[in-house]
Amino acid sequence: MSRRIPLAEILDGRSVRVLEIQGGKNVRDRLRLLGIRPGVTVIKVSGLARFGPTVVRCGQTQTALGNGIS
């Protein structure tokens, strides 16, 4: 069984598999366009829980996600 942890709480440098995306249609659509969807592995590059954006890498794409999304 997989443990669900918000992306903002993952340690920097760790790779994790996305289990679900909580949010509205706009959030899901935006993340899908970035290649981030359930089943995909992403690497958390940097970020502090509850302080500023979280930078993630999905494939060759690196992007910053706001606190509300991460």
mmCIF file of the N, C-alpha and C atoms, coordinates in Angstrom:
data_MODEL
# 
_entry.id   MODEL 
# 
loop_
_atom_site.group_PDB 
_atom_site.id 
_atom_site.type_symbol 
_atom_site.label_atom_id 
_atom_site.label_alt_id 
_atom_site.label_comp_id 
_atom_site.label_asym_id 
_atom_site.label_entity_id 
_atom_site.label_seq_id 
_atom_site.pdbx_PDB_ins_code 
_atom_site.Cartn_x 
_atom_site.Cartn_y 
_atom_site.Cartn_z 
_atom_site.occupancy 
_atom_site.B_iso_or_equiv 
_atom_site.pdbx_formal_charge 
_atom_site.auth_seq_id 
_atom_site.auth_comp_id 
_atom_site.auth_asym_id 
_atom_site.auth_atom_id 
_atom_site.pdbx_PDB_model_num 
ATOM 1   N N  . MET A 1 1  ? 0.852   -1.183 0.000   1.00 0.00 ? 1  MET A N  1 
ATOM 2   C CA . MET A 1 1  ? 0.000   0.000  0.000   1.00 0.00 ? 1  MET A CA 1 
ATOM 3   C C  . MET A 1 1  ? 0.895   1.243  0.000   1.00 0.00 ? 1  MET A C  1 
ATOM 4   N N  . SER A 1 2  ? 0.567   2.210  -0.820  1.00 0.00 ? 2  SER A N  1 
ATOM 5   C CA . SER A 1 2  ? 1.343   3.439  -0.908  1.00 0.00 ? 2  SER A CA 1 
ATOM 6   C C  . SER A 1 2  ? 0.840   4.447  0.111   1.00 0.00 ? 2  SER A C  1 
ATOM 7   N N  . ARG A 1 3  ? 1.793   5.167  0.673   1.00 0.00 ? 3  ARG A N  1 
ATOM 8   C CA . ARG A 1 3  ? 1.447   6.220  1.626   1.00 0.00 ? 3  ARG A CA 1 
ATOM 9   C C  . ARG A 1 3  ? 1.312   7.536  0.878   1.00 0.00 ? 3  ARG A C  1 
ATOM 10  N N  . ARG A 1 4  ? 0.243   8.255  1.110   1.00 0.00 ? 4  ARG A N  1 
ATOM 11  C CA . ARG A 1 4  ? 0.015   9.527  0.421   1.00 0.00 ? 4  ARG A CA 1 
ATOM 12  C C  . ARG A 1 4  ? 0.601   10.671 1.242   1.00 0.00 ? 4  ARG A C  1 
ATOM 13  N N  . ILE A 1 5  ? 1.528   11.395 0.617   1.00 0.00 ? 5  ILE A N  1 
ATOM 14  C CA . ILE A 1 5  ? 2.176   12.540 1.250   1.00 0.00 ? 5  ILE A CA 1 
ATOM 15  C C  . ILE A 1 5  ? 2.107   13.701 0.257   1.00 0.00 ? 5  ILE A C  1 
ATOM 16  N N  . PRO A 1 6  ? 1.705   14.880 0.689   1.00 0.00 ? 6  PRO A N  1 
ATOM 17  C CA . PRO A 1 6  ? 1.700   16.033 -0.229  1.00 0.00 ? 6  PRO A CA 1 
ATOM 18  C C  . PRO A 1 6  ? 3.103   16.298 -0.771  1.00 0.00 ? 6  PRO A C  1 
ATOM 19  N N  . LEU A 1 7  ? 3.170   16.703 -2.008  1.00 0.00 ? 7  LEU A N  1 
ATOM 20  C CA . LEU A 1 7  ? 4.449   16.962 -2.662  1.00 0.00 ? 7  LEU A CA 1 
ATOM 21  C C  . LEU A 1 7  ? 5.306   17.956 -1.889  1.00 0.00 ? 7  LEU A C  1 
ATOM 22  N N  . ALA A 1 8  ? 4.675   18.951 -1.284  1.00 0.00 ? 8  ALA A N  1 
ATOM 23  C CA . ALA A 1 8  ? 5.422   19.966 -0.535  1.00 0.00 ? 8  ALA A CA 1 
ATOM 24  C C  . ALA A 1 8  ? 6.187   19.358 0.646   1.00 0.00 ? 8  ALA A C  1 
ATOM 25  N N  . GLU A 1 9  ? 5.761   18.204 1.135   1.00 0.00 ? 9  GLU A N  1 
ATOM 26  C CA . GLU A 1 9  ? 6.404   17.585 2.299   1.00 0.00 ? 9  GLU A CA 1 
ATOM 27  C C  . GLU A 1 9  ? 7.465   16.540 1.937   1.00 0.00 ? 9  GLU A C  1 
ATOM 28  N N  . ILE A 1 10 ? 7.667   16.278 0.662   1.00 0.00 ? 10 ILE A N  1 
ATOM 29  C CA . ILE A 1 10 ? 8.693   15.338 0.210   1.00 0.00 ? 10 ILE A CA 1 
ATOM 30  C C  . ILE A 1 10 ? 10.058  16.003 0.323   1.00 0.00 ? 10 ILE A C  1 
ATOM 31  N N  . LEU A 1 11 ? 11.077  15.234 0.678   1.00 0.00 ? 11 LEU A N  1 
ATOM 32  C CA . LEU A 1 11 ? 12.438  15.768 0.776   1.00 0.00 ? 11 LEU A CA 1 
ATOM 33  C C  . LEU A 1 11 ? 12.984  16.104 -0.613  1.00 0.00 ? 11 LEU A C  1 
ATOM 34  N N  . ASP A 1 12 ? 13.778  17.170 -0.684  1.00 0.00 ? 12 ASP A N  1 
ATOM 35  C CA . ASP A 1 12 ? 14.407  17.561 -1.949  1.00 0.00 ? 12 ASP A CA 1 
ATOM 36  C C  . ASP A 1 12 ? 15.263  16.418 -2.489  1.00 0.00 ? 12 ASP A C  1 
ATOM 37  N N  . GLY A 1 13 ? 15.228  16.249 -3.816  1.00 0.00 ? 13 GLY A N  1 
ATOM 38  C CA . GLY A 1 13 ? 16.035  15.221 -4.465  1.00 0.00 ? 13 GLY A CA 1 
ATOM 39  C C  . GLY A 1 13 ? 15.349  13.869 -4.562  1.00 0.00 ? 13 GLY A C  1 
ATOM 40  N N  . ARG A 1 14 ? 14.221  13.693 -3.915  1.00 0.00 ? 14 ARG A N  1 
ATOM 41  C CA . ARG A 1 14 ? 13.503  12.413 -3.939  1.00 0.00 ? 14 ARG A CA 1 
ATOM 42  C C  . ARG A 1 14 ? 12.630  12.301 -5.174  1.00 0.00 ? 14 ARG A C  1 
ATOM 43  N N  . SER A 1 15 ? 12.540  11.099 -5.707  1.00 0.00 ? 15 SER A N  1 
ATOM 44  C CA . SER A 1 15 ? 11.595  10.847 -6.790  1.00 0.00 ? 15 SER A CA 1 
ATOM 45  C C  . SER A 1 15 ? 10.388  10.124 -6.201  1.00 0.00 ? 15 SER A C  1 
ATOM 46  N N  . VAL A 1 16 ? 9.228   10.510 -6.652  1.00 0.00 ? 16 VAL A N  1 
ATOM 47  C CA . VAL A 1 16 ? 7.979   9.940  -6.150  1.00 0.00 ? 16 VAL A CA 1 
ATOM 48  C C  . VAL A 1 16 ? 7.030   9.700  -7.320  1.00 0.00 ? 16 VAL A C  1 
ATOM 49  N N  . ARG A 1 17 ? 6.125   8.763  -7.118  1.00 0.00 ? 17 ARG A N  1 
ATOM 50  C CA . ARG A 1 17 ? 5.097   8.497  -8.115  1.00 0.00 ? 17 ARG A CA 1 
ATOM 51  C C  . ARG A 1 17 ? 3.837   9.256  -7.715  1.00 0.00 ? 17 ARG A C  1 
ATOM 52  N N  . VAL A 1 18 ? 3.260   9.960  -8.661  1.00 0.00 ? 18 VAL A N  1 
ATOM 53  C CA . VAL A 1 18 ? 2.031   10.711 -8.414  1.00 0.00 ? 18 VAL A CA 1 
ATOM 54  C C  . VAL A 1 18 ? 0.887   9.711  -8.303  1.00 0.00 ? 18 VAL A C  1 
ATOM 55  N N  . LEU A 1 19 ? 0.183   9.735  -7.175  1.00 0.00 ? 19 LEU A N  1 
ATOM 56  C CA . LEU A 1 19 ? -0.941  8.830  -6.956  1.00 0.00 ? 19 LEU A CA 1 
ATOM 57  C C  . LEU A 1 19 ? -2.265  9.470  -7.330  1.00 0.00 ? 19 LEU A C  1 
ATOM 58  N N  . GLU A 1 20 ? -2.404  10.749 -7.002  1.00 0.00 ? 20 GLU A N  1 
ATOM 59  C CA . GLU A 1 20 ? -3.634  11.457 -7.332  1.00 0.00 ? 20 GLU A CA 1 
ATOM 60  C C  . GLU A 1 20 ? -3.360  12.949 -7.360  1.00 0.00 ? 20 GLU A C  1 
ATOM 61  N N  . ILE A 1 21 ? -4.223  13.656 -8.042  1.00 0.00 ? 21 ILE A N  1 
ATOM 62  C CA . ILE A 1 21 ? -4.134  15.114 -8.075  1.00 0.00 ? 21 ILE A CA 1 
ATOM 63  C C  . ILE A 1 21 ? -5.430  15.651 -7.504  1.00 0.00 ? 21 ILE A C  1 
ATOM 64  N N  . GLN A 1 22 ? -5.301  16.365 -6.410  1.00 0.00 ? 22 GLN A N  1 
ATOM 65  C CA . GLN A 1 22 ? -6.469  16.972 -5.786  1.00 0.00 ? 22 GLN A CA 1 
ATOM 66  C C  . GLN A 1 22 ? -6.562  18.406 -6.264  1.00 0.00 ? 22 GLN A C  1 
ATOM 67  N N  . GLY A 1 23 ? -7.696  18.759 -6.748  1.00 0.00 ? 23 GLY A N  1 
ATOM 68  C CA . GLY A 1 23 ? -7.878  20.117 -7.234  1.00 0.00 ? 23 GLY A CA 1 
ATOM 69  C C  . GLY A 1 23 ? -8.936  20.137 -8.310  1.00 0.00 ? 23 GLY A C  1 
ATOM 70  N N  . GLY A 1 24 ? -9.224  21.312 -8.768  1.00 0.00 ? 24 GLY A N  1 
ATOM 71  C CA . GLY A 1 24 ? -10.248 21.487 -9.784  1.00 0.00 ? 24 GLY A CA 1 
ATOM 72  C C  . GLY A 1 24 ? -9.753  21.125 -11.173 1.00 0.00 ? 24 GLY A C  1 
ATOM 73  N N  . LYS A 1 25 ? -10.651 21.260 -12.128 1.00 0.00 ? 25 LYS A N  1 
ATOM 74  C CA . LYS A 1 25 ? -10.343 20.915 -13.513 1.00 0.00 ? 25 LYS A CA 1 
ATOM 75  C C  . LYS A 1 25 ? -9.174  21.730 -14.050 1.00 0.00 ? 25 LYS A C  1 
ATOM 76  N N  . ASN A 1 26 ? -9.102  23.018 -13.714 1.00 0.00 ? 26 ASN A N  1 
ATOM 77  C CA . ASN A 1 26 ? -8.010  23.854 -14.221 1.00 0.00 ? 26 ASN A CA 1 
ATOM 78  C C  . ASN A 1 26 ? -6.657  23.363 -13.722 1.00 0.00 ? 26 ASN A C  1 
ATOM 79  N N  . VAL A 1 27 ? -6.577  22.980 -12.456 1.00 0.00 ? 27 VAL A N  1 
ATOM 80  C CA . VAL A 1 27 ? -5.321  22.475 -11.892 1.00 0.00 ? 27 VAL A CA 1 
ATOM 81  C C  . VAL A 1 27 ? -4.943  21.166 -12.567 1.00 0.00 ? 27 VAL A C  1 
ATOM 82  N N  . ARG A 1 28 ? -5.889  20.247 -12.681 1.00 0.00 ? 28 ARG A N  1 
ATOM 83  C CA . ARG A 1 28 ? -5.609  18.951 -13.318 1.00 0.00 ? 28 ARG A CA 1 
ATOM 84  C C  . ARG A 1 28 ? -5.160  19.136 -14.764 1.00 0.00 ? 28 ARG A C  1 
ATOM 85  N N  . ASP A 1 29 ? -5.843  20.036 -15.497 1.00 0.00 ? 29 ASP A N  1 
ATOM 86  C CA . ASP A 1 29 ? -5.484  20.285 -16.897 1.00 0.00 ? 29 ASP A CA 1 
ATOM 87  C C  . ASP A 1 29 ? -4.095  20.891 -17.019 1.00 0.00 ? 29 ASP A C  1 
ATOM 88  N N  . ARG A 1 30 ? -3.784  21.851 -16.154 1.00 0.00 ? 30 ARG A N  1 
ATOM 89  C CA . ARG A 1 30 ? -2.459  22.493 -16.203 1.00 0.00 ? 30 ARG A CA 1 
ATOM 90  C C  . ARG A 1 30 ? -1.354  21.482 -15.941 1.00 0.00 ? 30 ARG A C  1 
ATOM 91  N N  . LEU A 1 31 ? -1.530  20.655 -14.916 1.00 0.00 ? 31 LEU A N  1 
ATOM 92  C CA . LEU A 1 31 ? -0.518  19.657 -14.592 1.00 0.00 ? 31 LEU A CA 1 
ATOM 93  C C  . LEU A 1 31 ? -0.402  18.608 -15.687 1.00 0.00 ? 31 LEU A C  1 
ATOM 94  N N  . ARG A 1 32 ? -1.523  18.216 -16.270 1.00 0.00 ? 32 ARG A N  1 
ATOM 95  C CA . ARG A 1 32 ? -1.492  17.241 -17.361 1.00 0.00 ? 32 ARG A CA 1 
ATOM 96  C C  . ARG A 1 32 ? -0.685  17.782 -18.541 1.00 0.00 ? 32 ARG A C  1 
ATOM 97  N N  . LEU A 1 33 ? -0.848  19.064 -18.863 1.00 0.00 ? 33 LEU A N  1 
ATOM 98  C CA . LEU A 1 33 ? -0.086  19.673 -19.949 1.00 0.00 ? 33 LEU A CA 1 
ATOM 99  C C  . LEU A 1 33 ? 1.412   19.696 -19.653 1.00 0.00 ? 33 LEU A C  1 
ATOM 100 N N  . LEU A 1 34 ? 1.762   19.719 -18.361 1.00 0.00 ? 34 LEU A N  1 
ATOM 101 C CA . LEU A 1 34 ? 3.170   19.675 -17.962 1.00 0.00 ? 34 LEU A CA 1 
ATOM 102 C C  . LEU A 1 34 ? 3.688   18.246 -17.881 1.00 0.00 ? 34 LEU A C  1 
ATOM 103 N N  . GLY A 1 35 ? 2.804   17.266 -18.117 1.00 0.00 ? 35 GLY A N  1 
ATOM 104 C CA . GLY A 1 35 ? 3.206   15.864 -18.055 1.00 0.00 ? 35 GLY A CA 1 
ATOM 105 C C  . GLY A 1 35 ? 3.036   15.237 -16.686 1.00 0.00 ? 35 GLY A C  1 
ATOM 106 N N  . ILE A 1 36 ? 2.448   15.990 -15.754 1.00 0.00 ? 36 ILE A N  1 
ATOM 107 C CA . ILE A 1 36 ? 2.268   15.500 -14.384 1.00 0.00 ? 36 ILE A CA 1 
ATOM 108 C C  . ILE A 1 36 ? 0.844   14.966 -14.248 1.00 0.00 ? 36 ILE A C  1 
ATOM 109 N N  . ARG A 1 37 ? 0.737   13.654 -14.069 1.00 0.00 ? 37 ARG A N  1 
ATOM 110 C CA . ARG A 1 37 ? -0.560  12.999 -13.928 1.00 0.00 ? 37 ARG A CA 1 
ATOM 111 C C  . ARG A 1 37 ? -0.371  11.729 -13.104 1.00 0.00 ? 37 ARG A C  1 
ATOM 112 N N  . PRO A 1 38 ? -1.442  11.155 -12.591 1.00 0.00 ? 38 PRO A N  1 
ATOM 113 C CA . PRO A 1 38 ? -1.305  9.935  -11.792 1.00 0.00 ? 38 PRO A CA 1 
ATOM 114 C C  . PRO A 1 38 ? -0.546  8.841  -12.543 1.00 0.00 ? 38 PRO A C  1 
ATOM 115 N N  . GLY A 1 39 ? 0.357   8.183  -11.818 1.00 0.00 ? 39 GLY A N  1 
ATOM 116 C CA . GLY A 1 39 ? 1.157   7.114  -12.391 1.00 0.00 ? 39 GLY A CA 1 
ATOM 117 C C  . GLY A 1 39 ? 2.537   7.545  -12.850 1.00 0.00 ? 39 GLY A C  1 
ATOM 118 N N  . VAL A 1 40 ? 2.758   8.846  -13.004 1.00 0.00 ? 40 VAL A N  1 
ATOM 119 C CA . VAL A 1 40 ? 4.033   9.387  -13.481 1.00 0.00 ? 40 VAL A CA 1 
ATOM 120 C C  . VAL A 1 40 ? 4.968   9.618  -12.293 1.00 0.00 ? 40 VAL A C  1 
ATOM 121 N N  . THR A 1 41 ? 6.260   9.415  -12.508 1.00 0.00 ? 41 THR A N  1 
ATOM 122 C CA . THR A 1 41 ? 7.260   9.689  -11.479 1.00 0.00 ? 41 THR A CA 1 
ATOM 123 C C  . THR A 1 41 ? 7.823   11.088 -11.681 1.00 0.00 ? 41 THR A C  1 
ATOM 124 N N  . VAL A 1 42 ? 7.872   11.870 -10.601 1.00 0.00 ? 42 VAL A N  1 
ATOM 125 C CA . VAL A 1 42 ? 8.457   13.207 -10.634 1.00 0.00 ? 42 VAL A CA 1 
ATOM 126 C C  . VAL A 1 42 ? 9.564   13.277 -9.586  1.00 0.00 ? 42 VAL A C  1 
ATOM 127 N N  . ILE A 1 43 ? 10.487  14.184 -9.776  1.00 0.00 ? 43 ILE A N  1 
ATOM 128 C CA . ILE A 1 43 ? 11.562  14.422 -8.818  1.00 0.00 ? 43 ILE A CA 1 
ATOM 129 C C  . ILE A 1 43 ? 11.358  15.803 -8.220  1.00 0.00 ? 43 ILE A C  1 
ATOM 130 N N  . LYS A 1 44 ? 11.347  15.867 -6.897  1.00 0.00 ? 44 LYS A N  1 
ATOM 131 C CA . LYS A 1 44 ? 11.251  17.168 -6.232  1.00 0.00 ? 44 LYS A CA 1 
ATOM 132 C C  . LYS A 1 44 ? 12.655  17.760 -6.194  1.00 0.00 ? 44 LYS A C  1 
ATOM 133 N N  . VAL A 1 45 ? 12.847  18.844 -6.905  1.00 0.00 ? 45 VAL A N  1 
ATOM 134 C CA . VAL A 1 45 ? 14.158  19.488 -6.992  1.00 0.00 ? 45 VAL A CA 1 
ATOM 135 C C  . VAL A 1 45 ? 14.405  20.344 -5.757  1.00 0.00 ? 45 VAL A C  1 
ATOM 136 N N  . SER A 1 46 ? 13.431  21.189 -5.400  1.00 0.00 ? 46 SER A N  1 
ATOM 137 C CA . SER A 1 46 ? 13.593  22.041 -4.227  1.00 0.00 ? 46 SER A CA 1 
ATOM 138 C C  . SER A 1 46 ? 12.248  22.594 -3.790  1.00 0.00 ? 46 SER A C  1 
ATOM 139 N N  . GLY A 1 47 ? 12.242  23.112 -2.576  1.00 0.00 ? 47 GLY A N  1 
ATOM 140 C CA . GLY A 1 47 ? 11.039  23.729 -2.040  1.00 0.00 ? 47 GLY A CA 1 
ATOM 141 C C  . GLY A 1 47 ? 10.956  23.528 -0.544  1.00 0.00 ? 47 GLY A C  1 
ATOM 142 N N  . LEU A 1 48 ? 10.274  24.441 0.118   1.00 0.00 ? 48 LEU A N  1 
ATOM 143 C CA . LEU A 1 48 ? 10.046  24.342 1.551   1.00 0.00 ? 48 LEU A CA 1 
ATOM 144 C C  . LEU A 1 48 ? 8.558   24.214 1.799   1.00 0.00 ? 48 LEU A C  1 
ATOM 145 N N  . ALA A 1 49 ? 8.178   23.279 2.641   1.00 0.00 ? 49 ALA A N  1 
ATOM 146 C CA . ALA A 1 49 ? 6.763   23.082 2.944   1.00 0.00 ? 49 ALA A CA 1 
ATOM 147 C C  . ALA A 1 49 ? 6.153   24.382 3.457   1.00 0.00 ? 49 ALA A C  1 
ATOM 148 N N  . ARG A 1 50 ? 5.071   24.790 2.843   1.00 0.00 ? 50 ARG A N  1 
ATOM 149 C CA . ARG A 1 50 ? 4.295   25.978 3.212   1.00 0.00 ? 50 ARG A CA 1 
ATOM 150 C C  . ARG A 1 50 ? 5.027   27.309 2.989   1.00 0.00 ? 50 ARG A C  1 
ATOM 151 N N  . PHE A 1 51 ? 6.169   27.307 2.314   1.00 0.00 ? 51 PHE A N  1 
ATOM 152 C CA . PHE A 1 51 ? 6.905   28.553 2.063   1.00 0.00 ? 51 PHE A CA 1 
ATOM 153 C C  . PHE A 1 51 ? 7.404   28.571 0.623   1.00 0.00 ? 51 PHE A C  1 
ATOM 154 N N  . GLY A 1 52 ? 6.738   29.307 -0.232  1.00 0.00 ? 52 GLY A N  1 
ATOM 155 C CA . GLY A 1 52 ? 7.204   29.476 -1.600  1.00 0.00 ? 52 GLY A CA 1 
ATOM 156 C C  . GLY A 1 52 ? 6.907   28.291 -2.494  1.00 0.00 ? 52 GLY A C  1 
ATOM 157 N N  . PRO A 1 53 ? 7.343   28.378 -3.747  1.00 0.00 ? 53 PRO A N  1 
ATOM 158 C CA . PRO A 1 53 ? 7.037   27.341 -4.728  1.00 0.00 ? 53 PRO A CA 1 
ATOM 159 C C  . PRO A 1 53 ? 7.858   26.060 -4.519  1.00 0.00 ? 53 PRO A C  1 
ATOM 160 N N  . THR A 1 54 ? 7.349   24.974 -5.080  1.00 0.00 ? 54 THR A N  1 
ATOM 161 C CA . THR A 1 54 ? 8.049   23.695 -5.100  1.00 0.00 ? 54 THR A CA 1 
ATOM 162 C C  . THR A 1 54 ? 8.473   23.443 -6.535  1.00 0.00 ? 54 THR A C  1 
ATOM 163 N N  . VAL A 1 55 ? 9.755   23.205 -6.756  1.00 0.00 ? 55 VAL A N  1 
ATOM 164 C CA . VAL A 1 55 ? 10.271  22.945 -8.098  1.00 0.00 ? 55 VAL A CA 1 
ATOM 165 C C  . VAL A 1 55 ? 10.332  21.435 -8.303  1.00 0.00 ? 55 VAL A C  1 
ATOM 166 N N  . VAL A 1 56 ? 9.723   20.969 -9.407  1.00 0.00 ? 56 VAL A N  1 
ATOM 167 C CA . VAL A 1 56 ? 9.718   19.544 -9.721  1.00 0.00 ? 56 VAL A CA 1 
ATOM 168 C C  . VAL A 1 56 ? 10.210  19.324 -11.142 1.00 0.00 ? 56 VAL A C  1 
ATOM 169 N N  . ARG A 1 57 ? 10.729  18.121 -11.377 1.00 0.00 ? 57 ARG A N  1 
ATOM 170 C CA . ARG A 1 57 ? 11.167  17.726 -12.716 1.00 0.00 ? 57 ARG A CA 1 
ATOM 171 C C  . ARG A 1 57 ? 10.353  16.506 -13.118 1.00 0.00 ? 57 ARG A C  1 
ATOM 172 N N  . CYS A 1 58 ? 9.787   16.581 -14.304 1.00 0.00 ? 58 CYS A N  1 
ATOM 173 C CA . CYS A 1 58 ? 9.029   15.473 -14.868 1.00 0.00 ? 58 CYS A CA 1 
ATOM 174 C C  . CYS A 1 58 ? 9.595   15.236 -16.258 1.00 0.00 ? 58 CYS A C  1 
ATOM 175 N N  . GLY A 1 59 ? 10.343  14.162 -16.416 1.00 0.00 ? 59 GLY A N  1 
ATOM 176 C CA . GLY A 1 59 ? 11.028  13.931 -17.685 1.00 0.00 ? 59 GLY A CA 1 
ATOM 177 C C  . GLY A 1 59 ? 12.106  14.984 -17.868 1.00 0.00 ? 59 GLY A C  1 
ATOM 178 N N  . GLN A 1 60 ? 12.067  15.695 -18.979 1.00 0.00 ? 60 GLN A N  1 
ATOM 179 C CA . GLN A 1 60 ? 13.038  16.749 -19.248 1.00 0.00 ? 60 GLN A CA 1 
ATOM 180 C C  . GLN A 1 60 ? 12.524  18.134 -18.867 1.00 0.00 ? 60 GLN A C  1 
ATOM 181 N N  . THR A 1 61 ? 11.309  18.194 -18.317 1.00 0.00 ? 61 THR A N  1 
ATOM 182 C CA . THR A 1 61 ? 10.680  19.464 -17.975 1.00 0.00 ? 61 THR A CA 1 
ATOM 183 C C  . THR A 1 61 ? 10.804  19.748 -16.490 1.00 0.00 ? 61 THR A C  1 
ATOM 184 N N  . GLN A 1 62 ? 11.211  20.958 -16.160 1.00 0.00 ? 62 GLN A N  1 
ATOM 185 C CA . GLN A 1 62 ? 11.299  21.390 -14.772 1.00 0.00 ? 62 GLN A CA 1 
ATOM 186 C C  . GLN A 1 62 ? 10.381  22.594 -14.609 1.00 0.00 ? 62 GLN A C  1 
ATOM 187 N N  . THR A 1 63 ? 9.583   22.589 -13.540 1.00 0.00 ? 63 THR A N  1 
ATOM 188 C CA . THR A 1 63 ? 8.623   23.680 -13.346 1.00 0.00 ? 63 THR A CA 1 
ATOM 189 C C  . THR A 1 63 ? 8.441   23.962 -11.864 1.00 0.00 ? 63 THR A C  1 
ATOM 190 N N  . ALA A 1 64 ? 8.004   25.176 -11.552 1.00 0.00 ? 64 ALA A N  1 
ATOM 191 C CA . ALA A 1 64 ? 7.719   25.555 -10.168 1.00 0.00 ? 64 ALA A CA 1 
ATOM 192 C C  . ALA A 1 64 ? 6.209   25.528 -9.973  1.00 0.00 ? 64 ALA A C  1 
ATOM 193 N N  . LEU A 1 65 ? 5.791   24.885 -8.879  1.00 0.00 ? 65 LEU A N  1 
ATOM 194 C CA . LEU A 1 65 ? 4.377   24.794 -8.538  1.00 0.00 ? 65 LEU A CA 1 
ATOM 195 C C  . LEU A 1 65 ? 4.135   25.590 -7.270  1.00 0.00 ? 65 LEU A C  1 
ATOM 196 N N  . GLY A 1 66 ? 3.085   26.371 -7.234  1.00 0.00 ? 66 GLY A N  1 
ATOM 197 C CA . GLY A 1 66 ? 2.736   27.139 -6.054  1.00 0.00 ? 66 GLY A CA 1 
ATOM 198 C C  . GLY A 1 66 ? 2.301   26.236 -4.911  1.00 0.00 ? 66 GLY A C  1 
ATOM 199 N N  . ASN A 1 67 ? 2.268   26.793 -3.706  1.00 0.00 ? 67 ASN A N  1 
ATOM 200 C CA . ASN A 1 67 ? 1.888   26.020 -2.524  1.00 0.00 ? 67 ASN A CA 1 
ATOM 201 C C  . ASN A 1 67 ? 0.524   25.362 -2.658  1.00 0.00 ? 67 ASN A C  1 
ATOM 202 N N  . GLY A 1 68 ? -0.433  26.043 -3.232  1.00 0.00 ? 68 GLY A N  1 
ATOM 203 C CA . GLY A 1 68 ? -1.769  25.480 -3.358  1.00 0.00 ? 68 GLY A CA 1 
ATOM 204 C C  . GLY A 1 68 ? -1.816  24.229 -4.205  1.00 0.00 ? 68 GLY A C  1 
ATOM 205 N N  . ILE A 1 69 ? -0.925  24.123 -5.155  1.00 0.00 ? 69 ILE A N  1 
ATOM 206 C CA . ILE A 1 69 ? -0.883  22.951 -6.035  1.00 0.00 ? 69 ILE A CA 1 
ATOM 207 C C  . ILE A 1 69 ? -0.022  21.846 -5.446  1.00 0.00 ? 69 ILE A C  1 
ATOM 208 N N  . SER A 1 70 ? 1.107   22.228 -4.855  1.00 0.00 ? 70 SER A N  1 
ATOM 209 C CA . SER A 1 70 ? 2.019   21.188 -4.357  1.00 0.00 ? 70 SER A CA 1 
ATOM 210 C C  . SER A 1 70 ? 1.597   20.683 -3.002  1.00 0.00 ? 70 SER A C  1 
# 
